[in-house]
Amino acid sequence: MKRLLFYYPTPFDTLRGGIERVTNKLAKELNKYGYDVFYLHLKNETTLGLKGKLDYSVQTFFLPESQLEHPDNIKYYQSLLQEKKIDVVINQQGLYEGTYFVSKVGYSNVKIISVLHSDPICGYRYLWHDLKTLREIGYVEWIKRILRCCLYFKIKKERWRDIQVHYNFLLYSKQVICVLSESYLTTLQEINPFLLNRAVSISNPNTYDDVISIPRKEKIILFVGRLDNRSKKLRTLITIWKEIYKEYKDWKLIIIGDGEDKKNLINLANGIKNIEFTGFLEPYEYYQRASIFCMTSIFEGFPMCLTEAMQFGCVPIAFDSFPAIHDIIIPQQTGELVCPFSKREYIQKITYLMQNDSYRNELSKKAFNHVKKYDIKKIVECWINLIER
């Protein structure tokens, strides 16, 4: 059996984020099939202040220096590959600088799989929406965004050039590119048709194995994720709730997560009833209770929070803002999709879900059954085929 090394900058705290959870799930499953699996991280957990519990059932190594490209890190990485006789490095930072670091394998014959955990052109697809001025962002940020809007076409050209440079590196360094949806293969073709010769598609697996039926639901609307307004657009969700909460006093919006925009979002929600910020915690109990799951992101890859929620029969609603969303949400069957980035349409569809119990329950059952296709047993077979190829 081959020996595998998963690389990601931060330790796989199983409560921390989607990439961490899916990696830990996949690594442990591959271990069951007889593979020797190792983790490599940039910093140790004491410097990160992790709140979740690290799983050291997989042997874990830490690079000695905090700067990724430091010569000591490269030397350590190359020695580790030889010492542990690694056959395959699975780079979980395929969109970023980790891609360049893991390519420095020295004289080893190790193969590299770089996983793209987001839309391959994530920040480019809706660049204008990302740059345009939003209300209540502060005067300095407002000035910055005005300047960015004036330079929109220049920024767009530079962003596309950076995208091509990155994917050309992946292509010519002969790394295998793993995307999370077949729809992203089309995106790669738009960047460079030759990328398809080195690309595969494997979806993320489900997080939970113990959900056998839909739990009893309450009138709860749920968000789970990083409180980062730039990509997640939590301001949009809060402003939507502000417009509808008075008519639905028996419903509650619960926001689970932490991040740099938490304080600003709490201030924005000041005075709005039936909204709760729980902070960072395991969302299992809330998935059980919630009836509707909301996403307002500009872009995602294959969001674990959506499939996690659907495992518990939560009905998802999201903007149709990234290709893989169609793998997860089939409109009027497994959830609702909203034209990017229409708050009016979002309000119409979420209030219809809140008002119509029978329709919501029908979607809940279909969502629950739909995500069974992402069972870990099915996903790990795809990974074994790729590793052994």
C-alpha positions as a LaTeX table, in Angstrom:
\begin{tabular}{lrrr}
\hline
Residue & $x$ (\AA) & $y$ (\AA) & $z$ (\AA) \\
\hline
Met1 & 0.00 & 0.00 & 0.00 \\
Lys2 & 1.14 & 3.52 & $-0.77$ \\
Arg3 & 2.18 & 5.99 & 1.92 \\
Leu4 & 0.33 & 9.32 & 1.87 \\
Leu5 & 1.18 & 12.76 & 3.24 \\
Phe6 & $-1.59$ & 15.36 & 3.61 \\
Tyr7 & $-0.28$ & 18.95 & 3.68 \\
Tyr8 & $-2.24$ & 21.94 & 5.00 \\
Pro9 & $-0.96$ & 25.03 & 6.87 \\
Thr10 & $-3.00$ & 24.59 & 10.04 \\
Pro11 & $-3.67$ & 21.39 & 12.02 \\
Phe12 & $-6.80$ & 19.41 & 11.23 \\
Asp13 & $-8.86$ & 20.59 & 14.16 \\
Thr14 & $-12.10$ & 18.76 & 13.40 \\
Leu15 & $-14.20$ & 21.73 & 14.57 \\
Arg16 & $-12.25$ & 24.43 & 12.78 \\
Gly17 & $-13.42$ & 24.39 & 9.17 \\
Gly18 & $-14.60$ & 22.38 & 6.18 \\
Ile19 & $-11.15$ & 21.54 & 4.78 \\
Glu20 & $-9.96$ & 20.36 & 8.18 \\
Arg21 & $-13.02$ & 18.18 & 8.76 \\
Val22 & $-13.05$ & 16.60 & 5.31 \\
Thr23 & $-9.30$ & 15.88 & 5.42 \\
Asn24 & $-9.50$ & 14.19 & 8.78 \\
Lys25 & $-12.49$ & 12.15 & 7.63 \\
Leu26 & $-10.80$ & 11.07 & 4.40 \\
Ala27 & $-7.41$ & 10.32 & 5.98 \\
Lys28 & $-8.88$ & 8.08 & 8.66 \\
Glu29 & $-10.95$ & 6.22 & 6.09 \\
Leu30 & $-7.93$ & 5.66 & 3.84 \\
Asn31 & $-6.09$ & 4.36 & 6.89 \\
Lys32 & $-8.82$ & 1.72 & 7.31 \\
Tyr33 & $-8.06$ & 0.54 & 3.78 \\
Gly34 & $-4.43$ & $-0.09$ & 4.72 \\
Tyr35 & $-2.76$ & 3.15 & 3.64 \\
Asp36 & $-0.13$ & 4.71 & 5.89 \\
Val37 & $-1.28$ & 8.32 & 6.29 \\
Phe38 & 0.63 & 11.29 & 7.72 \\
Tyr39 & $-0.13$ & 14.98 & 8.29 \\
Leu40 & 2.19 & 17.93 & 7.72 \\
His41 & 1.40 & 21.43 & 9.06 \\
Leu42 & 3.06 & 24.80 & 9.13 \\
Lys43 & 2.57 & 25.75 & 12.80 \\
Asn44 & 1.85 & 23.80 & 15.94 \\
Glu45 & $-1.46$ & 24.02 & 17.73 \\
Thr46 & $-0.19$ & 26.02 & 20.70 \\
Thr47 & 0.48 & 29.02 & 18.44 \\
Leu48 & $-2.97$ & 28.81 & 16.90 \\
Gly49 & $-5.09$ & 28.69 & 20.04 \\
Leu50 & $-7.27$ & 25.93 & 18.62 \\
Lys51 & $-10.63$ & 25.52 & 20.31 \\
Gly52 & $-11.50$ & 22.10 & 18.90 \\
Lys53 & $-9.90$ & 18.77 & 19.58 \\
Leu54 & $-7.01$ & 17.60 & 17.43 \\
Asp55 & $-7.04$ & 13.98 & 16.34 \\
Tyr56 & $-3.57$ & 12.48 & 16.62 \\
Ser57 & $-4.63$ & 9.00 & 15.50 \\
Val58 & $-2.89$ & 10.10 & 12.29 \\
Gln59 & 0.84 & 10.72 & 12.80 \\
Thr60 & 1.41 & 14.48 & 12.58 \\
Phe61 & 4.50 & 16.54 & 11.73 \\
Phe62 & 5.12 & 20.29 & 11.96 \\
Leu63 & 7.44 & 22.40 & 9.83 \\
Pro64 & 10.08 & 24.11 & 12.00 \\
Glu65 & 9.66 & 27.69 & 10.72 \\
Ser66 & 6.56 & 29.91 & 10.45 \\
Gln67 & 7.52 & 31.22 & 6.99 \\
Leu68 & 6.48 & 28.48 & 4.58 \\
Glu69 & 9.27 & 28.89 & 2.00 \\
His70 & 12.01 & 29.08 & 4.65 \\
Pro71 & 15.01 & 26.89 & 3.62 \\
Asp72 & 14.74 & 24.90 & 6.86 \\
Asn73 & 11.13 & 24.01 & 6.00 \\
Ile74 & 12.09 & 22.83 & 2.54 \\
Lys75 & 14.93 & 20.74 & 3.95 \\
Tyr76 & 12.62 & 19.26 & 6.61 \\
Tyr77 & 9.94 & 18.48 & 4.00 \\
Gln78 & 12.37 & 16.72 & 1.66 \\
Ser79 & 13.86 & 14.70 & 4.53 \\
Leu80 & 10.37 & 13.68 & 5.69 \\
Leu81 & 9.46 & 12.45 & 2.21 \\
Gln82 & 12.55 & 10.24 & 2.14 \\
Glu83 & 12.38 & 9.07 & 5.75 \\
Lys84 & 8.71 & 8.05 & 5.58 \\
Lys85 & 9.01 & 6.83 & 1.97 \\
Ile86 & 6.05 & 8.94 & 0.90 \\
Asp87 & 4.48 & 7.95 & $-2.43$ \\
Val88 & 1.81 & 10.64 & $-2.74$ \\
Val89 & 1.53 & 14.16 & $-1.30$ \\
Ile90 & $-2.05$ & 15.41 & $-1.11$ \\
Asn91 & $-1.86$ & 19.19 & $-1.06$ \\
Gln92 & $-5.01$ & 20.63 & 0.52 \\
Gln93 & $-3.94$ & 24.18 & $-0.34$ \\
Gly94 & $-4.04$ & 23.80 & $-4.12$ \\
Leu95 & $-5.28$ & 27.32 & $-4.77$ \\
Tyr96 & $-2.51$ & 28.99 & $-2.81$ \\
Glu97 & 1.19 & 29.08 & $-1.96$ \\
Gly98 & 1.20 & 25.57 & $-0.55$ \\
Thr99 & 1.17 & 24.41 & $-4.16$ \\
Tyr100 & 4.63 & 25.87 & $-4.75$ \\
Phe101 & 6.02 & 24.54 & $-1.49$ \\
Val102 & 4.94 & 20.91 & $-1.95$ \\
Ser103 & 6.45 & 20.87 & $-5.45$ \\
Lys104 & 9.95 & 21.09 & $-3.92$ \\
Val105 & 10.28 & 17.33 & $-3.52$ \\
Gly106 & 14.02 & 17.21 & $-4.24$ \\
Tyr107 & 15.09 & 13.94 & $-5.85$ \\
Ser108 & 12.07 & 12.01 & $-4.61$ \\
Asn109 & 9.71 & 10.25 & $-7.03$ \\
Val110 & 6.69 & 11.36 & $-5.02$ \\
Lys111 & 3.51 & 12.23 & $-6.91$ \\
Ile112 & 1.51 & 15.34 & $-5.97$ \\
Ile113 & $-2.26$ & 15.81 & $-5.95$ \\
Ser114 & $-3.30$ & 19.43 & $-5.45$ \\
Val115 & $-6.90$ & 19.81 & $-4.30$ \\
Leu116 & $-8.79$ & 23.01 & $-5.15$ \\
His117 & $-11.14$ & 23.56 & $-2.21$ \\
Ser118 & $-12.96$ & 26.43 & $-3.89$ \\
Asp119 & $-14.12$ & 27.58 & $-7.29$ \\
Pro120 & $-10.91$ & 27.54 & $-9.43$ \\
Ile121 & $-11.49$ & 31.22 & $-10.28$ \\
Cys122 & $-13.18$ & 32.04 & $-6.98$ \\
Gly123 & $-12.34$ & 35.73 & $-6.60$ \\
Tyr124 & $-12.63$ & 36.45 & $-10.32$ \\
Arg125 & $-16.11$ & 35.19 & $-11.17$ \\
Tyr126 & $-17.91$ & 37.94 & $-9.22$ \\
Leu127 & $-15.06$ & 40.42 & $-8.93$ \\
Trp128 & $-17.32$ & 43.44 & $-9.45$ \\
His129 & $-19.62$ & 42.44 & $-6.62$ \\
Asp130 & $-16.59$ & 41.85 & $-4.43$ \\
Leu131 & $-15.19$ & 45.31 & $-5.13$ \\
Lys132 & $-18.25$ & 47.51 & $-5.17$ \\
Thr133 & $-19.06$ & 49.71 & $-2.21$ \\
Leu134 & $-21.28$ & 48.34 & 0.56 \\
Arg135 & $-23.08$ & 50.38 & 3.16 \\
Glu136 & $-21.83$ & 50.56 & 6.74 \\
Ile137 & $-18.26$ & 49.48 & 6.01 \\
Gly138 & $-16.52$ & 52.54 & 7.41 \\
Tyr139 & $-15.16$ & 55.63 & 5.70 \\
Val140 & $-11.62$ & 54.35 & 5.04 \\
Glu141 & $-12.85$ & 51.07 & 3.56 \\
Trp142 & $-15.42$ & 53.00 & 1.53 \\
Ile143 & $-12.67$ & 55.13 & $-0.04$ \\
Lys144 & $-10.61$ & 52.02 & $-0.78$ \\
Arg145 & $-13.50$ & 50.34 & $-2.53$ \\
Ile146 & $-14.27$ & 53.43 & $-4.59$ \\
Leu147 & $-10.67$ & 53.37 & $-5.82$ \\
Arg148 & $-10.90$ & 49.66 & $-6.58$ \\
Cys149 & $-14.08$ & 50.18 & $-8.58$ \\
Cys150 & $-12.34$ & 52.90 & $-10.63$ \\
Leu151 & $-9.54$ & 50.43 & $-11.34$ \\
Tyr152 & $-11.92$ & 47.52 & $-11.97$ \\
Phe153 & $-10.79$ & 46.53 & $-15.47$ \\
Lys154 & $-7.12$ & 46.80 & $-14.54$ \\
Ile155 & $-7.66$ & 44.63 & $-11.47$ \\
Lys156 & $-9.69$ & 42.14 & $-13.50$ \\
Lys157 & $-6.92$ & 41.79 & $-16.07$ \\
Glu158 & $-4.29$ & 41.33 & $-13.37$ \\
Arg159 & $-6.43$ & 38.77 & $-11.54$ \\
Trp160 & $-6.86$ & 36.70 & $-14.71$ \\
Arg161 & $-3.11$ & 36.86 & $-15.35$ \\
Asp162 & $-2.41$ & 35.60 & $-11.82$ \\
Ile163 & $-4.90$ & 32.76 & $-12.34$ \\
Gln164 & $-3.15$ & 31.68 & $-15.53$ \\
Val165 & 0.29 & 31.82 & $-13.89$ \\
His166 & $-0.90$ & 29.60 & $-11.04$ \\
Tyr167 & $-2.51$ & 26.97 & $-13.25$ \\
Asn168 & 0.38 & 26.94 & $-15.69$ \\
Phe169 & 2.59 & 26.09 & $-12.74$ \\
Leu170 & 0.28 & 23.22 & $-11.79$ \\
Leu171 & 0.32 & 22.02 & $-15.37$ \\
Tyr172 & 4.06 & 22.15 & $-15.99$ \\
Ser173 & 5.01 & 20.77 & $-12.57$ \\
Lys174 & 2.90 & 17.71 & $-13.51$ \\
Gln175 & 0.69 & 17.82 & $-10.44$ \\
Val176 & $-2.70$ & 16.15 & $-10.55$ \\
Ile177 & $-5.45$ & 18.74 & $-10.07$ \\
Cys178 & $-8.43$ & 17.58 & $-8.03$ \\
Val179 & $-11.57$ & 19.74 & $-8.16$ \\
Leu180 & $-14.67$ & 19.18 & $-6.06$ \\
Ser181 & $-17.22$ & 19.12 & $-8.87$ \\
Glu182 & $-17.33$ & 18.13 & $-12.54$ \\
Ser183 & $-18.62$ & 21.63 & $-13.23$ \\
Tyr184 & $-15.19$ & 22.99 & $-12.31$ \\
Leu185 & $-13.60$ & 20.96 & $-15.11$ \\
Thr186 & $-15.33$ & 23.34 & $-17.51$ \\
Thr187 & $-13.77$ & 26.24 & $-15.62$ \\
Leu188 & $-10.31$ & 24.71 & $-15.95$ \\
Gln189 & $-10.89$ & 24.28 & $-19.67$ \\
Glu190 & $-11.61$ & 28.00 & $-19.95$ \\
Ile191 & $-8.29$ & 28.77 & $-18.27$ \\
Asn192 & $-6.24$ & 26.30 & $-20.33$ \\
Pro193 & $-7.68$ & 23.28 & $-22.22$ \\
Phe194 & $-4.54$ & 21.23 & $-21.44$ \\
Leu195 & $-5.41$ & 21.32 & $-17.73$ \\
Leu196 & $-8.08$ & 18.69 & $-18.36$ \\
Asn197 & $-5.33$ & 16.17 & $-19.08$ \\
Arg198 & $-4.24$ & 16.42 & $-15.46$ \\
Ala199 & $-7.57$ & 17.05 & $-13.72$ \\
Val200 & $-10.06$ & 14.85 & $-11.87$ \\
Ser201 & $-13.26$ & 15.55 & $-9.97$ \\
Ile202 & $-13.99$ & 14.13 & $-6.51$ \\
Ser203 & $-16.62$ & 15.63 & $-4.22$ \\
Asn204 & $-16.22$ & 16.12 & $-0.48$ \\
Pro205 & $-17.65$ & 13.31 & 1.68 \\
Asn206 & $-20.41$ & 13.71 & 4.22 \\
Thr207 & $-19.24$ & 14.64 & 7.70 \\
Tyr208 & $-21.62$ & 12.59 & 9.85 \\
Asp209 & $-22.27$ & 8.83 & 9.75 \\
Asp210 & $-24.87$ & 8.46 & 12.49 \\
Val211 & $-27.87$ & 10.32 & 11.03 \\
Ile212 & $-30.44$ & 7.67 & 10.09 \\
Ser213 & $-33.59$ & 9.80 & 10.03 \\
Ile214 & $-34.70$ & 13.44 & 10.00 \\
Pro215 & $-34.88$ & 14.79 & 13.57 \\
Arg216 & $-37.82$ & 16.77 & 14.91 \\
Lys217 & $-37.52$ & 20.31 & 13.60 \\
Glu218 & $-38.01$ & 23.70 & 15.19 \\
Lys219 & $-38.61$ & 27.14 & 13.67 \\
Ile220 & $-34.92$ & 27.90 & 13.38 \\
Ile221 & $-32.98$ & 29.36 & 10.47 \\
Leu222 & $-29.30$ & 28.46 & 10.69 \\
Phe223 & $-25.97$ & 29.71 & 9.39 \\
Val224 & $-22.71$ & 27.85 & 10.08 \\
Gly225 & $-19.35$ & 29.14 & 8.90 \\
Arg226 & $-16.57$ & 31.68 & 9.11 \\
Leu227 & $-17.76$ & 35.20 & 9.91 \\
Asp228 & $-16.00$ & 36.76 & 6.95 \\
Asn229 & $-18.19$ & 39.30 & 5.23 \\
Arg230 & $-15.97$ & 39.55 & 2.15 \\
Ser231 & $-16.80$ & 36.04 & 0.89 \\
Lys232 & $-19.66$ & 34.85 & 3.11 \\
Lys233 & $-21.70$ & 38.09 & 2.96 \\
Leu234 & $-23.25$ & 37.74 & 6.41 \\
Arg235 & $-24.32$ & 41.38 & 6.21 \\
Thr236 & $-26.73$ & 40.35 & 3.48 \\
Leu237 & $-28.26$ & 37.64 & 5.68 \\
Ile238 & $-28.64$ & 40.01 & 8.62 \\
Thr239 & $-30.27$ & 42.72 & 6.49 \\
Ile240 & $-32.66$ & 40.11 & 5.07 \\
Trp241 & $-33.58$ & 38.99 & 8.58 \\
Lys242 & $-34.06$ & 42.62 & 9.60 \\
Glu243 & $-36.71$ & 43.00 & 6.91 \\
Ile244 & $-38.70$ & 39.87 & 7.79 \\
Tyr245 & $-38.31$ & 39.06 & 11.49 \\
Lys246 & $-41.22$ & 41.21 & 12.69 \\
Glu247 & $-43.68$ & 39.13 & 10.66 \\
Tyr248 & $-42.23$ & 35.83 & 11.88 \\
Lys249 & $-41.83$ & 36.29 & 15.61 \\
Asp250 & $-41.95$ & 32.53 & 16.25 \\
Trp251 & $-38.84$ & 31.99 & 14.08 \\
Lys252 & $-35.22$ & 32.50 & 15.12 \\
Leu253 & $-31.97$ & 33.09 & 13.21 \\
Ile254 & $-28.91$ & 31.39 & 14.74 \\
Ile255 & $-25.41$ & 32.19 & 13.48 \\
Ile256 & $-22.65$ & 29.73 & 14.42 \\
Gly257 & $-19.01$ & 30.61 & 13.85 \\
Asp258 & $-16.27$ & 33.09 & 14.51 \\
Gly259 & $-14.12$ & 35.41 & 12.44 \\
Glu260 & $-12.72$ & 38.86 & 11.90 \\
Asp261 & $-16.11$ & 40.43 & 11.14 \\
Lys262 & $-17.93$ & 39.06 & 14.19 \\
Lys263 & $-17.95$ & 42.34 & 16.13 \\
Asn264 & $-19.18$ & 44.36 & 13.14 \\
Leu265 & $-21.92$ & 41.84 & 12.42 \\
Ile266 & $-23.11$ & 41.86 & 16.04 \\
Asn267 & $-23.24$ & 45.67 & 15.89 \\
Leu268 & $-25.24$ & 45.47 & 12.67 \\
Ala269 & $-27.70$ & 43.09 & 14.36 \\
Asn270 & $-28.15$ & 45.38 & 17.35 \\
Gly271 & $-31.86$ & 45.94 & 17.99 \\
Ile272 & $-32.99$ & 43.04 & 15.79 \\
Lys273 & $-35.02$ & 40.46 & 17.67 \\
Asn274 & $-34.70$ & 36.67 & 17.53 \\
Ile275 & $-31.10$ & 36.56 & 16.32 \\
Glu276 & $-28.33$ & 34.74 & 18.19 \\
Phe277 & $-24.56$ & 34.57 & 17.69 \\
Thr278 & $-23.29$ & 31.40 & 19.37 \\
Gly279 & $-19.60$ & 31.75 & 18.54 \\
Phe280 & $-17.42$ & 28.80 & 17.61 \\
Leu281 & $-18.88$ & 25.40 & 18.55 \\
Glu282 & $-19.83$ & 21.95 & 17.25 \\
Pro283 & $-23.02$ & 22.53 & 15.18 \\
Tyr284 & $-24.43$ & 18.98 & 15.44 \\
Glu285 & $-27.23$ & 19.87 & 17.86 \\
Tyr286 & $-28.25$ & 22.90 & 15.79 \\
Tyr287 & $-28.37$ & 20.91 & 12.55 \\
Gln288 & $-30.78$ & 18.60 & 14.35 \\
Arg289 & $-33.12$ & 21.42 & 15.36 \\
Ala290 & $-32.96$ & 23.82 & 12.39 \\
Ser291 & $-35.54$ & 23.74 & 9.61 \\
Ile292 & $-33.80$ & 26.04 & 7.11 \\
Phe293 & $-30.11$ & 26.56 & 6.35 \\
Cys294 & $-28.97$ & 29.86 & 4.80 \\
Met295 & $-25.92$ & 30.63 & 2.68 \\
Thr296 & $-25.19$ & 34.05 & 1.18 \\
Ser297 & $-21.66$ & 33.47 & $-0.13$ \\
Ile298 & $-20.21$ & 35.11 & $-3.22$ \\
Phe299 & $-18.22$ & 31.94 & $-3.92$ \\
Glu300 & $-17.55$ & 28.53 & $-2.43$ \\
Gly301 & $-15.98$ & 25.26 & $-3.53$ \\
Phe302 & $-18.13$ & 22.41 & $-2.27$ \\
Pro303 & $-19.44$ & 23.79 & 1.03 \\
Met304 & $-19.51$ & 21.18 & 3.77 \\
Cys305 & $-21.99$ & 23.17 & 5.84 \\
Leu306 & $-24.66$ & 22.69 & 3.14 \\
Thr307 & $-24.31$ & 18.93 & 2.91 \\
Glu308 & $-23.99$ & 18.68 & 6.69 \\
Ala309 & $-27.25$ & 20.55 & 7.13 \\
Met310 & $-28.99$ & 18.42 & 4.50 \\
Gln311 & $-27.85$ & 15.26 & 6.31 \\
Phe312 & $-30.22$ & 16.38 & 9.06 \\
Gly313 & $-33.04$ & 17.39 & 6.70 \\
Cys314 & $-32.41$ & 21.15 & 6.86 \\
Val315 & $-33.71$ & 22.83 & 3.71 \\
Pro316 & $-30.89$ & 24.89 & 2.14 \\
Ile317 & $-31.24$ & 28.23 & 0.40 \\
Ala318 & $-28.28$ & 29.92 & $-1.30$ \\
Phe319 & $-27.25$ & 32.27 & $-4.08$ \\
Asp320 & $-26.57$ & 30.56 & $-7.40$ \\
Ser321 & $-23.06$ & 32.00 & $-7.34$ \\
Phe322 & $-20.72$ & 29.05 & $-7.94$ \\
Pro323 & $-21.05$ & 26.06 & $-10.29$ \\
Ala324 & $-20.93$ & 23.24 & $-7.69$ \\
Ile325 & $-24.05$ & 24.56 & $-5.97$ \\
His326 & $-26.05$ & 22.67 & $-8.61$ \\
Asp327 & $-24.55$ & 19.38 & $-7.40$ \\
Ile328 & $-26.04$ & 20.05 & $-3.99$ \\
Ile329 & $-29.22$ & 22.09 & $-4.47$ \\
Ile330 & $-31.78$ & 21.12 & $-7.10$ \\
Pro331 & $-34.23$ & 24.07 & $-7.13$ \\
Gln332 & $-37.68$ & 23.26 & $-5.73$ \\
Gln333 & $-36.51$ & 19.70 & $-4.97$ \\
Thr334 & $-33.63$ & 19.67 & $-2.49$ \\
Gly335 & $-33.62$ & 23.39 & $-1.67$ \\
Glu336 & $-33.86$ & 26.86 & $-3.18$ \\
Leu337 & $-31.45$ & 28.82 & $-5.36$ \\
Val338 & $-31.54$ & 32.61 & $-5.65$ \\
Cys339 & $-30.30$ & 34.74 & $-8.53$ \\
Pro340 & $-26.99$ & 36.40 & $-7.46$ \\
Phe341 & $-27.31$ & 38.61 & $-5.43$ \\
Ser342 & $-30.98$ & 39.49 & $-5.24$ \\
Lys343 & $-32.11$ & 40.20 & $-1.68$ \\
Arg344 & $-35.69$ & 40.61 & $-2.88$ \\
Glu345 & $-35.78$ & 37.11 & $-4.39$ \\
Tyr346 & $-34.03$ & 35.68 & $-1.34$ \\
Ile347 & $-36.70$ & 37.19 & 0.91 \\
Gln348 & $-39.48$ & 35.82 & $-1.29$ \\
Lys349 & $-38.12$ & 32.30 & $-1.26$ \\
Ile350 & $-37.15$ & 32.08 & 2.39 \\
Thr351 & $-40.50$ & 33.47 & 3.56 \\
Tyr352 & $-42.30$ & 30.96 & 1.34 \\
Leu353 & $-40.35$ & 28.18 & 3.04 \\
Met354 & $-41.21$ & 29.60 & 6.45 \\
Gln355 & $-44.91$ & 29.86 & 5.62 \\
Asn356 & $-45.45$ & 26.49 & 3.92 \\
Asp357 & $-44.81$ & 23.54 & 6.21 \\
Ser358 & $-45.81$ & 20.85 & 3.71 \\
Tyr359 & $-43.55$ & 22.24 & 0.97 \\
Arg360 & $-40.67$ & 22.66 & 3.40 \\
Asn361 & $-41.10$ & 19.10 & 4.70 \\
Glu362 & $-41.14$ & 17.73 & 1.16 \\
Leu363 & $-37.84$ & 19.48 & 0.36 \\
Ser364 & $-36.41$ & 18.31 & 3.68 \\
Lys365 & $-36.96$ & 14.64 & 2.79 \\
Lys366 & $-35.48$ & 15.04 & $-0.67$ \\
Ala367 & $-32.46$ & 16.95 & 0.67 \\
Phe368 & $-31.90$ & 14.21 & 3.28 \\
Asn369 & $-31.87$ & 11.50 & 0.60 \\
His370 & $-29.94$ & 13.50 & $-1.99$ \\
Val371 & $-26.74$ & 13.87 & 0.04 \\
Lys372 & $-26.45$ & 10.13 & 0.67 \\
Lys373 & $-24.57$ & 10.04 & $-2.65$ \\
Tyr374 & $-21.65$ & 11.69 & $-0.80$ \\
Asp375 & $-21.26$ & 8.88 & 1.74 \\
Ile376 & $-17.61$ & 8.42 & 2.74 \\
Lys377 & $-17.52$ & 4.84 & 1.39 \\
Lys378 & $-18.37$ & 6.09 & $-2.10$ \\
Ile379 & $-15.97$ & 9.04 & $-1.99$ \\
Val380 & $-13.01$ & 7.03 & $-0.67$ \\
Glu381 & $-13.36$ & 4.61 & $-3.61$ \\
Cys382 & $-12.77$ & 7.55 & $-5.97$ \\
Trp383 & $-9.69$ & 8.56 & $-3.98$ \\
Ile384 & $-8.28$ & 5.02 & $-4.01$ \\
Asn385 & $-8.72$ & 4.86 & $-7.79$ \\
Leu386 & $-6.85$ & 8.16 & $-8.13$ \\
Ile387 & $-4.04$ & 7.21 & $-5.76$ \\
Glu388 & $-3.48$ & 3.84 & $-7.40$ \\
Arg389 & $-3.73$ & 5.22 & $-10.94$ \\
\hline
\end{tabular}
